[in-house]
């Protein structure tokens, strides 16, 4: 007899972010409370709540899909904040170019780039 299989819930595709704030995001007509990781395989809930939570481990899925990503946009909250040196070093070791900005700017840039069918990913911290 097989037990219950628990999988990471995710949206299996690319979609623009329709709204952000109040601790979450709207995309594809759905709401998500918390941070998001948008990679070529889909949109996933993402554990980090603050810029300090962005670690090499939290970026592992980006590394798995690095061959399909030209740039990673990192939305670090309401105020731009430099990425932790360990996380930045991990991304460089994966060969992933990245840009760190506030979450609003990252959402807007992500939406433009996916509309242009560019190979973009986004790591977005939720903001209030």
Buried (B, 14 or more C-beta within 10 A) or exposed (E): EEEEEEEEEBBEEBBBBBEBBEEBBBBEEEEBEBBBBBBBBBBBBBEBEEBEBBBBEBBEBBBEBBEEBEBBBBBBBEEBBEBBEEBBEBBEEBEBEBEBBBBBBBBBBBBEBBEEEEEBBBBBBBBE
